Amino acid sequence: MKTIKVKDIKDYLGEEIRLEGWVRNYRKSGSKLRFIIFRDGSGDIQSVCSKSEMGEEKFEKSKKVSIESSVIITGIPGKHPKKENVYELQVTDIEIVGDSPDYPISKKEHGTDFLMKNRHLWIRSRKQWATLRIRHTVYYAITDFLNSQDFIRFDSPILTPSACEGTTTLFEVPYFDLGSAYLSQSGQLYLETGAMSLGKVYDFGPVFRAEKSKTRKHLTEFWMMDAEMAYVNHEGNMKLQEDMVRFVIRTVLEKCSTELEILGRDIEQLKKADAEFKCMTHHEVVDYLRGKGSEINYDEDLSSADEALLTEGSDVPIFIEKWPKDIKAFYMKRDENDDNIVLGSDLIAPEGFGEIIGGSERETDYDVMLERMNKENMDINEYQWYLDLRKYGSVVHSGFGVGLERLTSWMAGAKHVRECIPYARMIYRIHP
């Protein structure tokens, strides 16, 4: 007898097989019929236990299951009598591997704090299962796209001697006799060195921001994909970002139909987003938002409310490009037509999901970079290796970073990124 996964059940219709997994739920129908919703990580299937088919002794075992008890079920799969493309299992035997008395998460409504404290169990629930599978698909869609574009994975260090995105959001850790080190905020600076060797590079891993923010879009530890490309300018950078995001959308729609249905995601909205993205300058965006009643100024970043207002009524993401240099990072390239503007861009997702990508063309002039770093009182000795890129064979280059949880949040329709990572780390949460 073959042990299979639920996802492969359609290939074994009429053949007795074994399934290894857990009981998601169960119900009885009279004294001779019980229904077990069985899960094994790959999917769910309704398993029918009939006293007349199983015999009294085996049927009695089915009456001892509880929510989340682990079981091995033997049975014969067939088509569901009422639902097309749905299958069920006629159980011939059941073995309880591990009991699960008084499972704490029930059908009733539980508060967010309770569920987060029990995250180690909450991730078993159907919607969390679906969200984390979509996260997996998004991750591999990004890497599949980059690999198809001849990018090379270039892993940047998590322990760094200095900041990338500003010193106020650094997690500091002691580092032997060398003083302090910091948890990485981004692999970008190191990736730029990789681009000068390998042409196009990316990394994908955890990054850390000691930012005291409690919004639905912030975590203190999250996963970021950063990419850098030699001989690619600002426009080419945005084009690649658009191509990548549209590839992710198509991949999720193709591979995660079941998960999207479980979550109640409006797939028509995702389909509409797979079209040419819009692009506006920061100045144009401020004009537009002020016309809509926002009080944003021309030297300010957008709030979450501003981002939602900007994309209201738009089916596709919107690039905001050409930002005031004083509100963007030191490494961004100045616009040759306006020294007060940098060639940076943020990509804002529709449906109120906000910023998902930040990128820019990088400054290539040694003196301009040195001037900007001095103006920001940066320790030049700490960044001399980074400055060397502008000293030895500098070329036009660009890059961007995409937050995995934010992109997953949009794909899954999850309103809070805490559900888009196995274990969320926030300013008031470190357990479990």
PyMOL commands that set and color helices and strands:
alter all, ss='L'
color gray80, all
select helices_A, chain A and resi 6-12+51-54+56-62+112-117+119-122+126-148+167-169+176-178+188-198+234-255+257-263+267-273+282-291+304-311+325-327+366-375+384-391+404-412+417-420
alter helices_A, ss='H'
color red, helices_A
select strands_A, chain A and resi 2-4+17-28+33-39+44-50+70-79+87-98+152-153+159-160+172-174+180-183+200-208+221-230+278-281+318-324+334-335+338-349+354-361+397-403
alter strands_A, ss='S'
color yellow, strands_A
deselect
rebuild
show_as cartoon
